[in-house]
Amino acid sequence: MNKKALLWTAGIASLLAVTFITGWDSIADIWSGIAPVTLAAVLAILFALQTATMAMTAYQWHVLLRKEDPSLRFRDVFQVHLAGNFVESVTPSSKLGGEAAKVYLFRRRSGMCYHDLTSLLLTHKYVSLLPFMTICAALLIAAPFLIVLPAAVYAAFVLLAIPLGLLAWSVERRPRASKIDNGPSPTGMRGRAMGAIRYLETAASRSRELSPPAERRSLFLVSFAVWGLYPLKIFLVASVLGMDMSLTLVVAATYAAYLVSMLPLTPGGLGAFEGTLALLLSFNGVPFAAGMAVALMARTVTFWFPLLISSVAALALLQRADGRRTLNEI
């Protein structure tokens, strides 16, 4: 079994285990109290909000890409963005991992070089994660007055803050004059490590050229809007289920759960997000079964719906000749 399939199996197994321990009947009883018309209306609103979230993320890619390839339309970028998400999450790959799938797909679609696309990838990760971590930092500072948080949430923040800090330093630092090294290049593992470091340094330097500070600031605002929609979705789900949760509790629990689920344990935090959100809510007076009912319904919108849409985009890409070559090579 390859690593991707193993992670998917672990994620689904953990989700089923938590659901089984909670008791499916208890969760189903909570859902059964929703009127079908009300459920349909709320799901329509949630799907619209999630589509807006995906569109805003694709918009950030479009802003970064269009300067190098003005011919790229937003529709094209959106499709590749979604197809890349599907490839990353589902398709076993011997060549790609994580966001590198999008780099490969954008390379085939736009013709841009890998160095420039890697630079844009670093920029995109930076502008999308820094607002989230800023929100989480504020949450952890205010947590003693808002919510009971386990130590795992603080540990997750530290583990994510370290690479983000290095990325921020690479993107924002002023370039220094490079020193000429005429000595022999090291070989073996050390040589490969130094080569990878030089490649990332070059990509970070190029990212400053491709995305000036003013543009990054505007993309930060988009990311704040994207992350601002996530607790709103959870709050709507809790409301339609008839749960009396304060908006403060929902906001704090949502960001803390996403913080833990961002650790590279399972695809999309499958199982980790649901269990963490239910656990955090239970620490703060909400029955665990009620928390799981909220988490499972919310993830239908924020995880399974995007996965379905991404699979449609990947199939549409397969219909094209270049798409068949692209996905066959992944």
C-alpha positions as CSV (number, residue, x, y, z in Angstrom):
1,M,0.0,0.0,0.0
2,N,1.5,3.4,-1.0
3,K,1.8,6.2,1.5
4,K,-1.1,8.3,0.1
5,A,-3.5,5.3,0.4
6,L,-2.2,4.5,3.8
7,L,-2.9,8.1,5.0
8,W,-6.4,8.0,3.5
9,T,-7.0,4.7,5.3
10,A,-5.8,6.1,8.6
11,G,-7.9,9.2,8.2
12,I,-11.1,7.3,7.4
13,A,-10.4,4.7,10.1
14,S,-9.9,7.4,12.7
15,L,-13.1,9.2,11.6
16,L,-15.1,6.0,11.8
17,A,-13.6,5.1,15.1
18,V,-14.5,8.4,16.7
19,T,-18.0,8.2,15.2
20,F,-18.5,4.6,16.5
21,I,-17.3,5.6,20.0
22,T,-19.6,8.6,20.0
23,G,-22.6,6.5,18.9
24,W,-24.1,6.9,15.4
25,D,-27.6,6.8,16.8
26,S,-26.8,9.8,19.1
27,I,-25.5,11.8,16.1
28,A,-28.4,10.8,13.8
29,D,-31.0,11.8,16.5
30,I,-29.6,15.3,16.5
31,W,-29.7,15.5,12.7
32,S,-33.3,14.1,12.5
33,G,-34.6,17.2,14.3
34,I,-33.9,19.4,11.2
35,A,-36.8,20.1,8.9
36,P,-35.9,19.0,5.3
37,V,-36.7,22.4,3.9
38,T,-34.6,24.2,6.5
39,L,-31.7,21.7,5.9
40,A,-31.8,22.3,2.1
41,A,-31.8,26.0,2.5
42,V,-28.9,26.0,5.0
43,L,-26.9,23.6,2.9
44,A,-27.4,25.8,-0.2
45,I,-26.0,28.8,1.7
46,L,-23.1,26.7,3.0
47,F,-22.3,25.4,-0.4
48,A,-22.3,28.9,-1.8
49,L,-20.0,30.1,0.9
50,Q,-17.6,27.2,0.3
51,T,-17.6,27.9,-3.4
52,A,-16.8,31.5,-2.7
53,T,-13.9,30.3,-0.5
54,M,-12.5,28.1,-3.3
55,A,-13.0,31.0,-5.8
56,M,-11.1,33.4,-3.6
57,T,-8.2,31.0,-3.3
58,A,-8.1,30.5,-7.0
59,Y,-8.2,34.3,-7.4
60,Q,-5.0,34.6,-5.5
61,W,-3.3,32.2,-7.9
62,H,-4.7,34.1,-10.8
63,V,-3.3,37.4,-9.5
64,L,0.1,35.8,-9.1
65,L,0.1,34.0,-12.4
66,R,-1.4,36.6,-14.8
67,K,1.7,38.8,-14.8
68,E,3.8,36.1,-16.2
69,D,1.1,34.6,-18.5
70,P,-1.6,37.2,-19.2
71,S,-3.4,34.6,-21.5
72,L,-4.5,32.6,-18.4
73,R,-8.1,33.1,-17.7
74,F,-9.6,32.8,-14.2
75,R,-11.7,29.9,-15.4
76,D,-8.5,28.0,-16.4
77,V,-6.7,28.8,-13.2
78,F,-9.8,27.7,-11.1
79,Q,-9.9,24.4,-13.0
80,V,-6.2,23.7,-12.5
81,H,-6.4,24.8,-8.9
82,L,-9.3,22.3,-8.2
83,A,-7.7,19.5,-10.3
84,G,-4.5,20.0,-8.4
85,N,-6.3,19.7,-5.1
86,F,-7.8,16.4,-6.2
87,V,-4.5,15.0,-7.4
88,E,-2.8,16.0,-4.1
89,S,-5.6,14.4,-2.0
90,V,-6.5,11.3,-3.9
91,T,-4.2,10.2,-6.7
92,P,-1.1,8.1,-5.8
93,S,1.9,9.9,-7.1
94,S,5.5,9.0,-7.5
95,K,6.6,12.5,-8.6
96,L,4.4,15.0,-6.7
97,G,3.4,15.8,-3.2
98,G,1.4,18.5,-1.6
99,E,1.1,21.8,-3.5
100,A,3.8,20.6,-5.9
101,A,0.9,19.0,-7.9
102,K,-0.4,22.5,-8.7
103,V,3.1,23.6,-9.8
104,Y,3.2,20.7,-12.2
105,L,-0.3,21.3,-13.6
106,F,0.3,25.0,-14.0
107,R,3.6,24.3,-15.7
108,R,1.7,22.1,-18.3
109,R,-1.0,24.7,-18.7
110,S,0.9,28.0,-18.8
111,G,4.4,27.0,-20.0
112,M,6.0,28.9,-17.1
113,C,9.3,27.6,-15.8
114,Y,9.4,25.5,-12.6
115,H,11.6,28.1,-10.8
116,D,9.0,30.9,-11.3
117,L,6.1,28.6,-10.4
118,T,7.9,27.4,-7.2
119,S,8.4,31.1,-6.3
120,L,4.7,31.7,-6.8
121,L,3.9,28.7,-4.7
122,L,6.1,30.0,-1.8
123,T,4.3,33.4,-2.1
124,H,0.8,31.7,-2.2
125,K,1.6,29.6,0.9
126,Y,2.9,32.7,2.6
127,V,-0.1,35.0,1.9
128,S,-2.5,32.2,2.8
129,L,-1.0,30.9,6.0
130,L,0.3,34.1,7.6
131,P,-3.3,35.5,8.2
132,F,-4.4,32.2,9.6
133,M,-1.4,32.0,12.0
134,T,-2.0,35.6,13.0
135,I,-5.6,34.8,13.9
136,C,-4.4,31.7,15.8
137,A,-1.8,33.7,17.7
138,A,-4.5,36.1,18.9
139,L,-6.7,33.2,19.8
140,L,-4.0,31.5,21.9
141,I,-3.2,34.8,23.7
142,A,-6.9,35.3,24.5
143,A,-7.7,31.6,25.1
144,P,-7.5,31.7,28.9
145,F,-10.5,34.1,28.8
146,L,-12.5,32.3,26.0
147,I,-12.0,28.6,25.8
148,V,-10.4,25.6,27.4
149,L,-7.6,24.4,25.0
150,P,-5.5,21.3,25.4
151,A,-1.7,21.4,25.1
152,A,-1.9,19.8,21.7
153,V,-3.3,23.0,20.2
154,Y,-0.3,25.0,21.5
155,A,2.1,22.4,20.2
156,A,0.5,22.4,16.8
157,F,0.9,26.2,16.7
158,V,4.6,26.0,17.5
159,L,5.2,23.2,14.9
160,L,3.5,25.3,12.2
161,A,4.9,28.6,13.2
162,I,8.5,27.5,12.8
163,P,8.3,26.7,9.0
164,L,6.1,29.7,8.4
165,G,8.6,31.9,10.2
166,L,11.4,30.6,7.9
167,L,9.1,31.2,4.9
168,A,8.3,34.7,5.9
169,W,12.0,35.5,6.5
170,S,12.8,34.1,3.0
171,V,10.1,36.1,1.3
172,E,10.4,39.4,3.1
173,R,14.1,39.7,3.8
174,R,16.2,42.0,1.7
175,P,18.5,40.2,-0.7
176,R,22.2,40.3,0.1
177,A,25.0,40.4,-2.3
178,S,25.9,36.8,-3.2
179,K,29.4,35.5,-2.7
180,I,31.2,33.8,-5.5
181,D,32.2,30.3,-4.6
182,N,34.7,28.8,-7.0
183,G,35.3,25.7,-4.9
184,P,34.1,22.2,-5.9
185,S,30.5,21.4,-5.3
186,P,29.9,18.9,-2.5
187,T,28.6,15.5,-3.5
188,G,26.3,13.0,-1.9
189,M,23.6,13.8,0.6
190,R,25.3,17.0,1.6
191,G,25.5,18.1,-2.0
192,R,21.8,17.4,-2.6
193,A,20.8,19.2,0.6
194,M,22.8,22.3,-0.4
195,G,21.4,22.1,-3.9
196,A,17.8,22.1,-2.5
197,I,18.6,25.0,-0.2
198,R,20.1,27.0,-3.1
199,Y,17.0,26.2,-5.2
200,L,14.7,27.5,-2.4
201,E,16.8,30.6,-1.9
202,T,16.6,31.3,-5.6
203,A,12.8,30.7,-5.6
204,A,12.3,33.0,-2.5
205,S,14.4,35.7,-4.2
206,R,12.4,35.4,-7.3
207,S,9.1,35.5,-5.4
208,R,10.0,39.0,-4.2
209,E,10.3,40.1,-7.8
210,L,7.1,38.4,-9.0
211,S,5.0,39.7,-6.1
212,P,5.8,43.2,-4.7
213,P,4.8,44.1,-1.1
214,A,1.7,46.0,-2.1
215,E,0.3,43.0,-4.0
216,R,1.1,40.7,-1.1
217,R,-0.8,43.0,1.3
218,S,-3.9,42.8,-1.0
219,L,-3.6,39.0,-1.1
220,F,-3.4,39.0,2.7
221,L,-6.8,40.7,2.9
222,V,-8.2,38.0,0.6
223,S,-6.8,35.3,2.9
224,F,-8.3,37.0,6.0
225,A,-11.7,37.0,4.2
226,V,-11.3,33.3,3.3
227,W,-10.4,32.3,6.9
228,G,-13.2,34.5,8.3
229,L,-15.8,32.4,6.5
230,Y,-14.8,29.1,8.2
231,P,-16.2,29.8,11.7
232,L,-19.3,31.3,10.0
233,K,-20.0,28.0,8.4
234,I,-19.6,26.1,11.7
235,F,-21.9,28.7,13.4
236,L,-24.6,28.2,10.8
237,V,-24.4,24.4,11.2
238,A,-24.6,24.7,15.0
239,S,-27.6,27.1,14.6
240,V,-29.5,24.9,12.2
241,L,-29.0,21.9,14.6
242,G,-30.6,24.0,17.4
243,M,-27.5,24.3,19.5
244,D,-27.0,27.3,21.7
245,M,-23.3,28.0,21.2
246,S,-21.8,31.5,21.5
247,L,-20.1,32.9,18.4
248,T,-16.9,33.3,20.5
249,L,-16.8,29.6,21.4
250,V,-17.4,28.6,17.8
251,V,-14.7,31.0,16.4
252,A,-12.1,29.8,19.0
253,A,-12.9,26.1,18.5
254,T,-13.0,26.3,14.7
255,Y,-9.5,27.9,14.4
256,A,-8.0,25.6,17.1
257,A,-9.4,22.5,15.3
258,Y,-8.0,23.7,11.9
259,L,-4.7,24.4,13.6
260,V,-4.4,20.8,14.8
261,S,-5.7,19.4,11.5
262,M,-3.1,21.2,9.5
263,L,-0.4,18.9,10.9
264,P,0.5,16.5,8.1
265,L,-1.2,13.4,9.7
266,T,-4.0,12.6,7.3
267,P,-5.2,14.1,3.9
268,G,-7.1,17.3,4.6
269,G,-7.0,16.6,8.3
270,L,-9.6,13.8,7.8
271,G,-10.6,12.6,11.2
272,A,-8.2,15.0,13.0
273,F,-10.5,18.0,12.5
274,E,-13.7,16.3,13.4
275,G,-12.4,14.7,16.6
276,T,-10.6,17.9,17.7
277,L,-13.6,20.1,17.1
278,A,-15.9,17.8,19.0
279,L,-13.4,17.4,21.8
280,L,-12.9,21.2,22.1
281,L,-16.6,21.8,22.2
282,S,-17.0,19.1,24.9
283,F,-14.3,20.8,27.0
284,N,-16.5,23.9,27.0
285,G,-19.9,22.4,27.9
286,V,-21.2,21.0,24.6
287,P,-22.0,17.2,24.6
288,F,-19.5,15.3,22.5
289,A,-22.2,13.8,20.3
290,A,-23.5,17.3,19.5
291,G,-20.0,18.4,18.7
292,M,-19.5,15.4,16.3
293,A,-22.9,16.2,14.7
294,V,-21.7,19.7,14.0
295,A,-18.3,18.6,12.8
296,L,-19.5,15.9,10.4
297,M,-22.1,18.2,8.8
298,A,-19.6,21.0,8.5
299,R,-17.1,18.8,6.9
300,T,-19.6,17.6,4.4
301,V,-19.5,21.2,3.1
302,T,-15.8,22.1,3.7
303,F,-14.1,18.8,2.8
304,W,-16.3,16.3,0.9
305,F,-18.0,18.9,-1.3
306,P,-14.7,20.5,-2.4
307,L,-13.4,17.0,-3.0
308,L,-16.3,16.2,-5.3
309,I,-15.9,19.5,-7.2
310,S,-12.2,18.8,-7.5
311,S,-12.8,15.4,-8.9
312,V,-15.1,16.9,-11.5
313,A,-12.4,19.4,-12.5
314,A,-9.9,16.6,-12.7
315,L,-12.2,14.5,-15.0
316,A,-12.7,17.6,-17.2
317,L,-9.0,17.9,-17.4
318,L,-8.8,14.3,-18.4
319,Q,-11.1,15.0,-21.4
320,R,-8.4,17.1,-22.9
321,A,-5.4,15.7,-24.7
322,D,-2.9,17.6,-22.5
323,G,-4.8,16.6,-19.4
324,R,-4.5,12.9,-20.3
325,R,-0.7,13.3,-20.7
326,T,-0.5,15.4,-17.5
327,L,-2.4,13.0,-15.2
328,N,-0.8,10.0,-16.7
329,E,2.6,11.4,-15.9
330,I,1.7,12.2,-12.3
